[in-house]
Amino acid sequence: MHALKKNRPLRRIVPAGAATVSAMVLLLSLKPHTSPTPATADTKSPSVSSSSAPSGGATSGPGTVGRTVTGDTVRTRWGPVQVRVTVKSGRLTDVTAVQYPRDNPRDQEINGYALPQLRREALAAQSADIDMVSGATYTSTGYQRSLQSALDSAGL
């Protein structure tokens, strides 16, 4: 056998090995999205429940009674979403996100700009008929559904 033919398999092994090592380094450098924690693990909201019972009866002036209603907890792909509304004189006066995905920096970034927009939309529309926020589709959908359940419980 000729001396060059013996070296040819080695010429193929070196680039194949380098390609395999490069592919492994690229695969190991990918960081997967962490799975959200269950809704029961949220300790920041003591009144978290899936029922929509009115709570409170604060007054804000003579003859004007306000009440606060918490909407249903809506499970989304990235975590639970729940809102609380305040109604005074038949009008929506405040909307607060009680639960929303915030387990990682990306969730915090998305919801940092989405929740204020959704709140403004809800207060302007005085209903759950609000626009979605681009890039926060799951949060927007959960927000709308929880808002609608709160408004239904409040009688609006």
PEKA-V760524 format. One record per residue. RES is the residue in one letter. NEAR is the number of other C-alpha atoms within 10 Angstrom. Layout:
BEGIN
((RES NEAR) (RES NEAR))
END
This chain:
BEGIN
((M 5) (H 6) (A 7) (L 8) (K 9) (K 10) (N 10) (R 10) (P 10) (L 11) (R 10) (R 10) (I 11) (V 11) (P 11) (A 12) (G 11) (A 11) (A 12) (T 12) (V 12) (S 11) (A 12) (M 11) (V 11) (L 10) (L 10) (L 8) (S 9) (L 8) (K 7) (P 6) (H 9) (T 9) (S 11) (P 16) (T 14) (P 10) (A 18) (T 9) (A 7) (D 13) (T 9) (K 9) (S 9) (P 8) (S 10) (V 19) (S 15) (S 13) (S 14) (S 20) (A 15) (P 17) (S 12) (G 11) (G 12) (A 13) (T 12) (S 10) (G 8) (P 6) (G 8) (T 11) (V 14) (G 19) (R 17) (T 23) (V 24) (T 30) (G 32) (D 26) (T 26) (V 23) (R 19) (T 18) (R 11) (W 18) (G 22) (P 25) (V 27) (Q 27) (V 27) (R 22) (V 24) (T 24) (V 19) (K 17) (S 11) (G 14) (R 13) (L 21) (T 17) (D 16) (V 23) (T 16) (A 19) (V 19) (Q 20) (Y 25) (P 22) (R 18) (D 14) (N 12) (P 9) (R 12) (D 17) (Q 14) (E 11) (I 17) (N 21) (G 12) (Y 13) (A 19) (L 20) (P 14) (Q 16) (L 24) (R 19) (R 14) (E 17) (A 23) (L 17) (A 12) (A 13) (Q 17) (S 16) (A 19) (D 13) (I 20) (D 14) (M 18) (V 18) (S 10) (G 12) (A 15) (T 13) (Y 20) (T 29) (S 23) (T 19) (G 23) (Y 30) (Q 25) (R 21) (S 27) (L 31) (Q 19) (S 23) (A 28) (L 23) (D 13) (S 17) (A 21) (G 9) (L 13))
END
